Amino acid sequence: MHPQVVSDKPGTCPICGMALVPVKQTGAEAEDAADAEPAVRIAPEVIDNLGVKTVTVTRTTLVRSIETPGFVQQIEPTGHTRVKAPFEARIAALHFKRGQWLEQGRPLVTLESAALRAAEEAHIALLDHAAPTDTKAPDSMPAMPEAQHAMTLQESRARLAGLGLSSEDIQRLEHKRAPSSKLTLYAPYAGMIANLKVAAGESVPGGTMLFELTGLARASVLANAFQRDAAWIQAGQPVEVKLPHVSGRGWPGVVNQAAVSIDPNSQNIGVRLSFTAPTRLIKSSMYVVATIHGDVRRGVLAIPQDALIRTEAEDRVIVALGNGRFKPVRVRPGIETGDQVEIVSGLKPGDKVVVSAQFLIDSESSLQASFRRMTAP
């Protein structure tokens, strides 16, 4: 018998004359026969040859991310400090090089002064005088009232703070009782040295400006987004801004105003953003790339974008039914982010969708459906 000969009623084969044998359908085959998009059965060895791969549909959290190019329009410095000598001193050491970027807490300059050592020695003497003792000599001077001791120590601490010592420096001095003639000043924030006025070894009077510490700047950006994304962009949404000349690093920012303008030629909308970055890295009219993190969807069904088959009429995926059977399923996609796409309807958790060779399987299913429509009575 010739298997390619098919008839909808009993008869004989027109080629060899043998009687036609009824075809017995299983439950799954009967269901496929009645389906407009029938399942495709593939032998295990063919599945291996085609490299068919599947993933399981799960619930996850998706954040709609919109990538927008833009240009820096305005720069406003947010960190600028003139570092001055708190007392007459000699520049013992400068802990930086010209143009070097310094992180917060890095040492800037070490000053050396006999006046600093004298102030620390006087503070230690006050501490020793105020310390309680079990016995005292009969001819010793009468102790000062405790309130006067406390006020004197407070005034001494204030004097040391005025000389540039931090509260940690004062606590260390009171604990170790070791006066020093050197004081190191540290960077209060990340920045770069500018307008250096002194050199190591020089002596300067108190109040002399040593250099300037310029840190971060706030930049205003006008970015361009597609008109279809206008509904997703709102003021206050977080932004990550990347500078093309600085690889592997992004700076956080925020959306200040959405849809501030529209380009009549490209129909793109203007979005005003702002971010903070080191002053040395940003310039006016500089090109940047911003990623706006918009709508957050939690507990949604998501699949890889590679699994989604898009056509003009509909979107569908290929679901693995098991035992070598695959079936096209219509779905309604939602937001897209990265390589993931939300599935609003059409799938359920635990379904397995094909992410490799799905187009071949979809074509075979469409071909079978076409043949059935041609041979339908």
Buried (B, 14 or more C-beta within 10 A) or exposed (E): EEEEBEEEEEEEBEEEEEEBEEEEEEEBBEEBEEBEBBBBBBEEEEBEEBEBBBBEBEEEEBBBBBEBBBEBBEBEEEBBBEBBBBBBBBBBBBBBEEEEBBEEEBBBBBBBBEEBBEBBEBBBEBBEEBEEEEEEEEEEEEEEEEEEBEEBBEEBBEEBBEBBBEEEBBEEBBEEEEBEBBBBBEBBBBBBBBEEBBEEEEEBEEEBEBBBBBBBBBBBBBBBBEEEBBEBBBEEBEBBBBBEEEEEEBBEBBBBBBBEEEEEEEEBBBBBBBBBBBBBBBEEEBEBBBBBBBBEBEEBBBBEBBBBBEEEEEBBBBBBBEEBBBBBBEBEBBBBBEEBBBBEEBBEEEBBBBBBBBEBBBEBBBEBBEEBEEEEE
